């Protein structure tokens, strides 16, 4: 096997606006690709996280020309894609013979368009470890499952690759190839903060989620496998807090409780942040107390709307009474909660959004995030909006604005864009600008790092509320 120089890149979206810069995690997907490739003999492999290091594409090209890689892999999602597409084209023009591979959720859901825009050689569709390895092994593209490419100007797509059923078989991410954990950003009560994914796939049918990489089949690592990785993170990287990035960590409650029990028995003193949001319909107060004992200090809850009709329409399948009960349990146990809500579902009305605001105030998570709905390509919602003619830019694949920017990419049936933003401002102001809530948030802070994160996360939201009134007075 001829040695290959491989570089995996997480691009820096330097032109993007309104993105959350308070929370920036390591690109675990690239770290998994690297570890899988190294297991199979490809040892000359590097990861460049240009996002956290803020390395522009121009500077990346200077670095890559010196490195002279044989293969470059670029991760793409809707925010990274603009920078990733530009970088791919630059590589193809400036580094002759370099094979460019693109992947990620946006590539998986729109391979033809992303290949055309980026001029990359091949797109990985879905889970990447086995597919990327076959590309490294010089397997003919036509024989690799789960890829797309152009051949003689004709678009080719191969049959889907089956999901990896036993994800215990995947080696731990190549953390050693990433920048130090300490430079990444999250709500850190203790540092350094490590990250962990213990399962893949989500069995629920929410129309606003893109499942094009890990699919709808829930596949979980065993408690023993998870604990082996936590042991390694603590011993080798001296991790003091772990942010769990699963789509739904507690989907298998028995497995989750076994992990909590094992963490408790280890007596690490490590804190846990269940960052990405969990469903609450399987919780008991006994489980919540066990979470607290295991070190869980913060948890996200995906609520989306306070109107049952809206939840039913987007196939969320959530009982709001159970949400209120769970939030009360978390608060009683001393666990910080963040409620994730969305404004601007296709069927939203002024009344449904006011119900969401009222529910947020009544249920009282410590923090509430009222993001504007973004119809991601590859989701059922994006497809439905396109078919109904309600996408404002139907051919747009990626965005250069995040949840904190003044931008809406779809038409809401019953509300104008200005009305949506006015209601979003009301949501933030009514929930946050209460003396009791300000005190509530302050009482959750236990470190200077948490205070800094709170200010960094809150400032863009503060601007969303205050800036419009400044413009009105000027």
Secondary structure, DSSP 8 states (H G I E B T S, - for coil): -----EEEEE---TT-BS---S-B---HHHHHHHHHHHHTT---EEEEEHHHHT--HHHHHHHHHHH--SEEEEE--TTTHHHHHHHHHHHHHHSTT-EEEEESHHHHH-HHHHHHHH--SEEE-S--HHHHHHHHTT--GGGSSSEEEEETTEEEE-------S-GGGS----GGGS--GGGSBS--SSSSEEEE--EE------TT---TTT-SS-EE--HHHHHHHHHHHHHHH---EEEE--S-TTSSHHHHHHHHHHHHHHT---EEEEEEEE--TT--HHHHHHHHHHTEEEEEEEEE-S-HHHHHHTT----HHHHHHHHHHHHHHT-EEEEEEEE--TT--HHHHHHHHHHHHHH--SEEEEEE----TTSHHHHHHHHTT-BTTTT----SB-TTSS---B-BTTB-HHHHHHHHHHHHHHHHSSHHHHHHHHTT--SHHHHHHHHHHHHHHHHHHHHHHHHHH-
